[in-house]
Amino acid sequence: MKAKVSRRTFITSAIGAAIASTVPFAWKSSVVARQSNAQFYRFKLGDFQMTSIGDGVLDVPAKLFAGNASPAQLSEVLQQGFQGEMLTLNCNILLVDTGTQKVLIDSGSGFLTEPTAGKLIGNLQTLQIQPTDIDAIIITHAHADHVGGLLDKSGALAFPQARYFVSKAEYDFWTNPQVDLSNIQVDEKTKQQFISAAQKCLGAIKERVTRFEREEILPGFSAIPAPGHTAGQVAIRIVSGNASMIHTADVVHTHTINLWNPSWQPIFDAAPDQAAKTRQEILSAIASKRQLMYAYHFPFPGIGYLRPRLGGGFEWEPVNWQFES
Protein backbone atom coordinates (compact mmCIF):
# COMPACT_ATOMS: atom_id res chain seq x y z
CA MET A 1 0.00 0.00 0.00
CA LYS A 2 1.39 3.40 -1.00
CA ALA A 3 0.81 6.32 1.33
CA LYS A 4 -0.07 9.57 -0.45
CA VAL A 5 0.24 12.68 1.69
CA SER A 6 -1.26 16.07 0.95
CA ARG A 7 0.83 19.21 1.25
CA ARG A 8 -1.32 20.40 4.17
CA THR A 9 -0.75 17.19 6.15
CA PHE A 10 2.90 17.12 5.11
CA ILE A 11 3.78 20.58 6.42
CA THR A 12 1.48 20.94 9.42
CA SER A 13 2.78 17.68 10.88
CA ALA A 14 6.21 19.34 11.36
CA ILE A 15 7.80 16.75 9.12
CA GLY A 16 11.56 16.60 9.13
CA ALA A 17 14.16 13.93 8.45
CA ALA A 18 14.88 13.64 4.75
CA ILE A 19 11.68 15.50 3.93
CA ALA A 20 12.66 18.64 5.79
CA SER A 21 13.51 20.00 2.38
CA THR A 22 9.82 20.25 1.59
CA VAL A 23 9.33 23.32 3.75
CA PRO A 24 10.29 26.86 2.78
CA PHE A 25 13.42 28.37 4.31
CA ALA A 26 11.31 30.86 6.26
CA TRP A 27 9.05 28.19 7.78
CA LYS A 28 9.20 27.70 11.54
CA SER A 29 7.96 24.68 13.43
CA SER A 30 4.92 25.24 15.62
CA VAL A 31 6.22 22.68 18.10
CA VAL A 32 7.14 24.15 21.46
CA ALA A 33 10.90 24.21 22.03
CA ARG A 34 12.14 21.50 24.37
CA GLN A 35 14.51 22.04 27.24
CA SER A 36 17.65 20.08 26.45
CA ASN A 37 20.22 17.95 28.16
CA ALA A 38 23.81 17.82 26.92
CA GLN A 39 23.84 17.56 23.13
CA PHE A 40 27.32 16.28 22.47
CA TYR A 41 29.10 13.00 23.13
CA ARG A 42 32.86 12.48 22.72
CA PHE A 43 34.54 9.18 21.89
CA LYS A 44 37.71 7.92 20.22
CA LEU A 45 38.14 6.09 16.93
CA GLY A 46 41.77 5.11 16.66
CA ASP A 47 43.67 8.40 16.78
CA PHE A 48 40.65 10.46 15.77
CA GLN A 49 38.69 12.44 18.35
CA MET A 50 35.02 11.99 17.48
CA THR A 51 32.06 14.00 18.73
CA SER A 52 28.41 13.26 18.08
CA ILE A 53 26.56 16.57 18.18
CA GLY A 54 22.80 16.98 18.36
CA ASP A 55 21.21 19.24 15.76
CA GLY A 56 17.88 18.74 17.52
CA VAL A 57 14.86 16.59 16.78
CA LEU A 58 12.15 16.33 14.13
CA ASP A 59 8.62 15.07 14.72
CA VAL A 60 7.53 12.83 11.84
CA PRO A 61 4.44 10.63 11.26
CA ALA A 62 5.52 7.00 11.50
CA LYS A 63 3.45 6.00 8.46
CA LEU A 64 5.77 7.95 6.18
CA PHE A 65 8.49 5.35 6.75
CA ALA A 66 6.28 2.42 5.78
CA GLY A 67 4.56 3.41 2.56
CA ASN A 68 4.23 -0.19 1.36
CA ALA A 69 3.18 -1.70 4.71
CA SER A 70 -0.37 -2.09 5.97
CA PRO A 71 -1.62 -0.04 8.95
CA ALA A 72 -1.86 -3.27 10.94
CA GLN A 73 1.74 -4.21 10.18
CA LEU A 74 2.98 -0.77 11.14
CA SER A 75 0.87 -0.71 14.31
CA GLU A 76 2.43 -3.97 15.44
CA VAL A 77 5.97 -2.61 14.97
CA LEU A 78 5.15 0.61 16.81
CA GLN A 79 3.64 -1.35 19.71
CA GLN A 80 6.68 -3.63 19.92
CA GLY A 81 9.02 -0.64 19.71
CA PHE A 82 7.22 1.41 22.39
CA GLN A 83 6.46 4.12 19.85
CA GLY A 84 3.39 6.04 18.79
CA GLU A 85 2.05 7.26 15.46
CA MET A 86 4.30 10.35 15.64
CA LEU A 87 8.02 9.63 15.88
CA THR A 88 10.66 11.93 17.32
CA LEU A 89 13.81 11.53 15.24
CA ASN A 90 17.19 12.78 16.38
CA CYS A 91 19.50 14.56 13.97
CA ASN A 92 23.03 13.50 14.86
CA ILE A 93 25.96 15.36 13.33
CA LEU A 94 29.39 13.73 13.43
CA LEU A 95 32.45 15.92 14.01
CA VAL A 96 35.81 14.26 13.39
CA ASP A 97 39.02 15.88 14.61
CA THR A 98 41.81 14.05 12.81
CA GLY A 99 44.52 16.05 14.55
CA THR A 100 45.15 18.12 11.42
CA GLN A 101 41.61 19.14 10.45
CA LYS A 102 38.06 19.28 11.76
CA VAL A 103 35.57 17.51 9.51
CA LEU A 104 31.78 17.60 9.76
CA ILE A 105 29.60 15.02 8.10
CA ASP A 106 26.47 16.93 7.05
CA SER A 107 25.34 20.21 8.57
CA GLY A 108 21.84 19.69 9.95
CA SER A 109 18.82 21.73 8.91
CA GLY A 110 19.93 25.19 9.96
CA PHE A 111 17.04 27.64 10.24
CA LEU A 112 14.51 25.42 8.45
CA THR A 113 13.03 23.68 11.48
CA GLU A 114 13.48 25.97 14.45
CA PRO A 115 12.92 25.66 17.35
CA THR A 116 13.22 21.85 17.48
CA ALA A 117 16.30 21.51 15.24
CA GLY A 118 19.03 23.62 13.70
CA LYS A 119 21.12 23.60 16.87
CA LEU A 120 24.47 22.53 15.40
CA ILE A 121 26.31 25.87 15.51
CA GLY A 122 25.15 26.64 19.04
CA ASN A 123 26.29 23.23 20.21
CA LEU A 124 29.63 23.62 18.44
CA GLN A 125 30.14 26.89 20.28
CA THR A 126 29.38 25.11 23.56
CA LEU A 127 32.35 22.92 22.64
CA GLN A 128 34.37 26.14 22.01
CA ILE A 129 34.43 25.43 18.28
CA GLN A 130 33.56 28.32 15.98
CA PRO A 131 32.13 27.88 12.46
CA THR A 132 35.42 29.24 11.08
CA ASP A 133 37.25 26.33 12.76
CA ILE A 134 35.62 23.76 10.47
CA ASP A 135 37.98 22.71 7.67
CA ALA A 136 35.77 20.37 5.65
CA ILE A 137 32.15 19.27 5.37
CA ILE A 138 31.25 15.98 3.70
CA ILE A 139 27.66 15.95 2.43
CA THR A 140 26.01 12.53 2.36
CA HIS A 141 23.04 13.79 0.32
CA ALA A 142 21.23 17.05 -0.38
CA HIS A 143 18.03 16.77 1.63
CA ALA A 144 17.59 19.91 3.65
CA ASP A 145 17.94 18.39 7.11
CA HIS A 146 21.47 17.47 5.97
CA VAL A 147 22.46 20.61 4.03
CA GLY A 148 20.21 23.39 5.37
CA GLY A 149 22.80 24.19 8.02
CA LEU A 150 25.31 25.20 5.36
CA LEU A 151 23.63 28.63 5.25
CA ASP A 152 23.00 31.30 7.86
CA LYS A 153 19.87 33.44 8.10
CA SER A 154 21.12 35.80 5.41
CA GLY A 155 21.82 32.96 2.99
CA ALA A 156 25.60 33.28 3.37
CA LEU A 157 27.85 30.31 4.12
CA ALA A 158 27.63 29.38 7.80
CA PHE A 159 31.08 27.70 7.62
CA PRO A 160 33.03 30.19 5.48
CA GLN A 161 36.46 28.55 5.74
CA ALA A 162 35.34 25.01 4.94
CA ARG A 163 35.87 22.96 1.83
CA TYR A 164 32.82 20.96 0.75
CA PHE A 165 32.60 17.44 -0.63
CA VAL A 166 29.59 15.80 -2.29
CA SER A 167 29.30 12.92 -4.72
CA LYS A 168 29.19 13.93 -8.36
CA ALA A 169 26.04 11.83 -8.86
CA GLU A 170 24.26 13.70 -6.06
CA TYR A 171 25.38 17.13 -7.22
CA ASP A 172 24.47 16.44 -10.83
CA PHE A 173 21.06 15.03 -9.90
CA TRP A 174 19.89 18.09 -7.98
CA THR A 175 21.41 20.69 -10.28
CA ASN A 176 19.92 19.13 -13.42
CA PRO A 177 17.23 21.38 -14.96
CA GLN A 178 14.90 18.35 -14.96
CA VAL A 179 15.05 16.75 -11.50
CA ASP A 180 13.07 13.50 -11.48
CA LEU A 181 11.14 13.03 -8.22
CA SER A 182 8.32 11.06 -9.81
CA ASN A 183 8.55 8.22 -7.29
CA ILE A 184 8.23 10.40 -4.19
CA GLN A 185 4.68 10.14 -2.86
CA VAL A 186 3.98 13.85 -2.31
CA ASP A 187 2.34 16.54 -4.43
CA GLU A 188 4.12 18.58 -7.08
CA LYS A 189 4.44 21.75 -5.01
CA THR A 190 6.15 19.79 -2.26
CA LYS A 191 8.51 18.19 -4.78
CA GLN A 192 9.49 21.64 -5.98
CA GLN A 193 10.35 22.58 -2.42
CA PHE A 194 12.69 19.56 -2.25
CA ILE A 195 14.41 20.81 -5.37
CA SER A 196 14.53 24.46 -4.34
CA ALA A 197 16.15 23.70 -0.99
CA ALA A 198 18.80 21.42 -2.52
CA GLN A 199 19.62 23.82 -5.33
CA LYS A 200 19.89 26.81 -3.00
CA CYS A 201 22.36 25.05 -0.70
CA LEU A 202 24.41 23.41 -3.44
CA GLY A 203 24.47 26.67 -5.39
CA ALA A 204 25.91 28.48 -2.38
CA ILE A 205 28.93 26.14 -2.23
CA LYS A 206 29.56 25.76 -5.96
CA GLU A 207 32.86 27.68 -5.85
CA ARG A 208 34.19 25.62 -2.93
CA VAL A 209 32.84 22.13 -3.62
CA THR A 210 34.65 19.00 -4.73
CA ARG A 211 32.39 16.55 -6.57
CA PHE A 212 33.99 13.19 -5.87
CA GLU A 213 33.62 10.04 -7.96
CA ARG A 214 36.20 7.81 -6.26
CA GLU A 215 35.85 6.15 -2.89
CA GLU A 216 38.48 8.23 -1.10
CA ILE A 217 37.24 11.67 -0.14
CA LEU A 218 39.89 12.76 2.37
CA PRO A 219 42.56 10.78 4.24
CA GLY A 220 40.60 8.53 6.60
CA PHE A 221 37.26 9.12 4.84
CA SER A 222 35.87 7.11 1.94
CA ALA A 223 32.48 6.90 0.25
CA ILE A 224 30.21 3.87 0.06
CA PRO A 225 27.63 4.32 -2.73
CA ALA A 226 24.15 4.24 -1.18
CA PRO A 227 21.70 5.24 -3.92
CA GLY A 228 17.94 5.07 -3.71
CA HIS A 229 17.02 7.51 -0.99
CA THR A 230 18.56 10.06 -3.34
CA ALA A 231 20.37 9.42 -6.59
CA GLY A 232 23.87 9.97 -5.25
CA GLN A 233 23.63 9.41 -1.51
CA VAL A 234 26.75 7.94 0.09
CA ALA A 235 27.50 6.33 3.40
CA ILE A 236 30.91 7.23 4.83
CA ARG A 237 33.61 4.84 6.03
CA ILE A 238 35.92 6.46 8.59
CA VAL A 239 39.21 4.70 9.37
CA SER A 240 41.94 5.55 11.86
CA GLY A 241 44.59 2.92 12.50
CA ASN A 242 42.84 -0.40 13.10
CA ALA A 243 39.54 1.24 14.04
CA SER A 244 36.70 2.00 11.66
CA MET A 245 33.10 3.17 11.61
CA ILE A 246 30.35 3.40 8.97
CA HIS A 247 28.22 6.57 8.93
CA THR A 248 25.01 5.32 7.29
CA ALA A 249 23.44 8.71 6.46
CA ASP A 250 19.78 8.02 5.53
CA VAL A 251 20.27 4.43 4.42
CA VAL A 252 18.01 3.73 7.40
CA HIS A 253 16.00 6.31 9.33
CA THR A 254 14.56 4.53 12.36
CA HIS A 255 15.90 1.95 14.79
CA THR A 256 12.64 0.03 14.50
CA ILE A 257 10.50 0.43 11.34
CA ASN A 258 13.08 0.25 8.56
CA LEU A 259 15.72 -1.56 10.59
CA TRP A 260 13.37 -4.40 11.46
CA ASN A 261 11.84 -4.34 7.97
CA PRO A 262 14.40 -3.11 5.42
CA SER A 263 11.95 -3.72 2.56
CA TRP A 264 9.46 -1.16 3.95
CA GLN A 265 9.76 1.98 1.89
CA PRO A 266 9.77 5.58 3.14
CA ILE A 267 7.53 7.62 0.86
CA PHE A 268 10.31 10.14 0.19
CA ASP A 269 12.83 7.71 -1.33
CA ALA A 270 13.57 8.83 -4.89
CA ALA A 271 13.94 5.22 -6.06
CA PRO A 272 12.15 3.07 -3.44
CA ASP A 273 13.14 -0.38 -4.73
CA GLN A 274 16.76 0.65 -5.12
CA ALA A 275 16.75 2.22 -1.65
CA ALA A 276 15.43 -1.01 -0.12
CA LYS A 277 18.13 -3.02 -1.91
CA THR A 278 20.81 -0.57 -0.73
CA ARG A 279 19.48 -0.71 2.82
CA GLN A 280 19.57 -4.52 2.93
CA GLU A 281 23.07 -4.73 1.44
CA ILE A 282 24.72 -2.10 3.60
CA LEU A 283 23.06 -3.18 6.84
CA SER A 284 23.89 -6.83 6.14
CA ALA A 285 27.55 -5.93 5.61
CA ILE A 286 27.66 -3.91 8.83
CA ALA A 287 26.05 -6.73 10.82
CA SER A 288 28.19 -9.52 9.35
CA LYS A 289 31.42 -7.65 10.04
CA ARG A 290 30.29 -6.48 13.51
CA GLN A 291 31.13 -3.00 12.25
CA LEU A 292 30.68 0.07 14.44
CA MET A 293 27.87 2.18 12.97
CA TYR A 294 26.81 5.82 13.21
CA ALA A 295 23.15 6.56 12.49
CA TYR A 296 21.99 10.08 11.66
CA HIS A 297 18.40 9.74 12.88
CA PHE A 298 18.69 7.08 15.59
CA PRO A 299 18.43 7.94 19.31
CA PHE A 300 21.34 10.15 20.36
CA PRO A 301 24.30 9.71 20.18
CA GLY A 302 23.56 7.32 17.30
CA ILE A 303 26.48 4.92 17.84
CA GLY A 304 26.09 1.16 18.00
CA TYR A 305 26.12 -2.23 16.33
CA LEU A 306 23.69 -4.36 14.33
CA ARG A 307 22.79 -8.00 14.70
CA PRO A 308 20.40 -10.11 12.64
CA ARG A 309 16.85 -10.20 13.99
CA LEU A 310 14.83 -13.38 14.18
CA GLY A 311 12.33 -13.27 11.37
CA GLY A 312 14.39 -10.84 9.30
CA GLY A 313 15.83 -7.38 9.57
CA PHE A 314 18.24 -6.19 12.23
CA GLU A 315 18.38 -5.23 15.90
CA TRP A 316 20.15 -2.10 17.16
CA GLU A 317 22.62 -2.44 20.03
CA PRO A 318 23.75 0.98 21.28
CA VAL A 319 27.29 1.27 22.58
CA ASN A 320 27.79 1.55 26.33
CA TRP A 321 27.95 5.19 27.36
CA GLN A 322 31.51 6.36 28.08
CA PHE A 323 31.81 8.99 30.78
CA GLU A 324 35.43 9.68 29.85
CA SER A 325 36.39 10.00 26.20
N, C-alpha and C positions, 0 to 999 in steps of 0.2 A: 504494500500500500504506500503510495506517495503522498507526502504531506504537502499541501499547497497553502502558503501563508500570505494573507493580504498585507499590503504596506502598513495599514493601520495597526494590525496585530503585531507586525514585525517591529515597528518602532516603539509603540507604547509599552511593549513588554521589556524595554531596556535591554535589548539583545546585544550581546557583545561577542566574545570569542572571535572566530574568523569572520563573522558577519558584522563586526563593528564598523566595517567599511561601508555599510549601507546607510549610515546616518550622516547628515551634513556636519561639516567641521564646527559649526556654531551650536550644534545640538548639545543640550546638557541633560543628564539623567535626572529623572524626578525622584529617584531613590534617595532617601535620607542618608547622609554621610555616616559611616560607621566609625566609632572610636577604634583605634588600632593598637595592637601589640607591636612588638619589634617586627620589622619587615625586611630583615636581612639575616642571612645564615652563612657563616664562613666554614669552609672545609678545604682540605688539601687534595690535589690530584697530582701525584708525583711531586715535581718542583713547582707546580703552578699553585698560586693562591686563588681559590675559587670563592665567589660569593653569589648566593642566590638572593635576588632582590625582588621584593613584591612591587608590582606596578598597580596593585589593587585587585578588585574582583569585578566580575560581570554576572549579572543575573539573566539566565537564559532558559527558556522553556525546554524541558527535557525531550519533548517529542521532536524537536528539530534535529536531534542526533540519531533518530531512528525512523527515517522517512519510509523505509521499506519493512518495518515491523508493525505488527498489529497493536492496538491499544492494550490488549490483554497481555501480550508478550512484554511490552514496555513496563506495564504496571507491575508485573512480577519482578522484573529486574530492579525497579525503584524500591519495591518493598524489601527485597533481599539486601539492597545496598543502603537501607536507611535514608532514602532520599525521597523528596516530593516531586511534584510536577514542575516546579521551578528550581533549577540548579543554580548554585553559586560557584562559578569557576574562578580559580585563581589565575593571575597572569604573572608568571615567574620569569624574571629576566636574569640571565646568567652573565656575570662579570668575571672575566679571566685576567688575572695579573700574571703575565709570564715571567716577570722580572725585568723585561725590557719594554713591554708595552701593555696597555690596558685595553682589553677587547670586550665589547658587548656583543651578545647575540640577540638581535632584535632590539626594539626601542620602546615597546609598549604602545599605548594608544594616545598618549599625549593629552590634548585638551578635548578629545572627542567624547569621552565618557565620564567627565567629572560629575559628581564628586567621588564615585566609587572606584575609579581607576585613573590612570595618568599620573601616578605617584613616583615614577622612577627618578626624576631629577631631584625631588625633595629627599628621597631616601638615599640617593648618592651623596647629597650634601651632608646628611646625617653621618655618613661614613667619611666625611671630610674629603670627598672627591667632587671636583667641579666638572661641569660639562666640557670645559677646555682640556681636562686631563685625559679624556678618552681619545685613544689613538686610532682605533678601528671599530667599525660596526659591521658585523656579518648579518645579512638579512636572509632569513630562511624562506620567506615568501612575502608578498606585498599586500596582504590583508591589513586593514587599518589598525587592528589591535596589535600589530607587529611593527608597523612603520609609522603610525601616526605620531609617535614620540620623536620622530626625526625633526619636527618643526615646532617652533614656539608659537605664541599667540599671534605674532605678527606675520607668520609664514616664513620667517628666516630659519636657518639651520640651528637647531638646538645644541648640536655638538659641532661647533665650527672648525675645530682642528682635526676632526676625524677623517680617515679614509673609509670608503664604503665598498662593500662587496656583496654582489647579488649574482645568482646564476644568470647566464645569458638567456636561457630559455624563459626564465621568469620575467626578466626585463623586457625581452622582445614580445612576450605575450601581452603584457599590460600596455605597452607603448604602441602596439599595432593599432592603426586606425579602425580596424574591425575586430574588436575583442569578442570572442565567442563565449558567452555565458548561458548558452541555450539549455544546459542541463541543470542549472541551479533553479530550485523550485520557489522562486519569488517573482514578483511582477517586474515589468520592464523599468519602471522608474527606480526601483530598488537596485536593479542590476546596474543602472547608470551611476548610481551612487557608489557601488563597488568600484567601478572604473574610474570615476572622478577622484576618489580618495587615493587610489594607487597611482594614478598619473600625476597628481599634484605632488605626492611625496617623492616619487622617482624622478620627476622633473626637477625638483629642488636639488637633487644630488648629482645631476647628470655630468657636471664638470669634475666631480670628485669620485666617481664610481668606477670600480673594476668589475666587468661582467665576466665571470669565470666560466670556463668550460671543462677544465680539468678537475681532478679530485682535490689536489692541494690548493688551499686558499691562502693560508699563511703558515709559517712553521708551527707545527702542532695542531693545525686545524685542517680538516679535509671534508669534502662534501660527499654525502651519500644521496644519490638521486631518489626523490620521494614524490613522484608526480601523482596527480589525481585530485588532491585537495585543491591545488592550483597546478598550472601547467609545468612550472619549473621549481616547485618547492624542493628544498633539500633538507635532510637531517644533517647534523654536524658531528663528526668524530673528532674528539679532542684527545690528544696523546701527550703525556709527559713521562719520559722514562719508561717504566714497565706498566704504568697506570693509564687507563683510558676510560672514556665515558662517551655515550651517544646521546646527543641532544635531539629529541625526536620531533621538535617543532609541532606541527598540527597533524602528524601522522595519526595520532590518537588524541582525542579531546578529553575524555572522561575516564576515570579509573574504574568505572563500572560498565556503562552502556556499551561503548565501542571497544573496550578492552575485553570484556566477557564475550562480546559478539562482534568480532572484527568485520563480519559481512554486513552488519547494519550500517546504513548509509546516512550520514548527515546531509540535510537538504541543500547545503551550500558548498558541497564538493563539485568542482567544475567537471570532473569526469568520475562519476560515482563508482563504476565498476573497476576502473583503474585504481582509484583511491583505496578500495577494499582490498585489491590484490597487493598494493604497496603496503598497506597496514599489516596484512597477514605475513608478508615476507619479512619486513623489518622487525616486527615484534617476535616472530619465530627465531630470527637470528639472534636477537638480544637475549631471549630466554635460553636458547640452546648453549650459548657461550657464557651464560651467567654474567652478562655485561652490565656494568653500572649504567643507569639510564637517568636522563634529566627530562622531565615532562613539563611543558609550558603551562598547561591548564590544570594539572593535577593539584591536590592539596599541597600547600606550601610546606617545605621548600622544594618539593617536586623531584626528590632524589630517591632512587630505589632500584629494585630488581623485579624481574618478571619470572613467573613460573607457569607451566602449563596448568590449565584449569580442567578438572574433570568435566567431561561433556563438551569441551571445546573452549577456545579463547584462552585468556591469561589472567592470572591473579597478580595484584600489585603488592609488593613487600617494601614498605618504606625503610630507609636506612635508620639505624638507631641514632638518635639525636646526640651530637657531640657538643659538650659544653665548653670545650677548649679546642680551638681549631689548629 
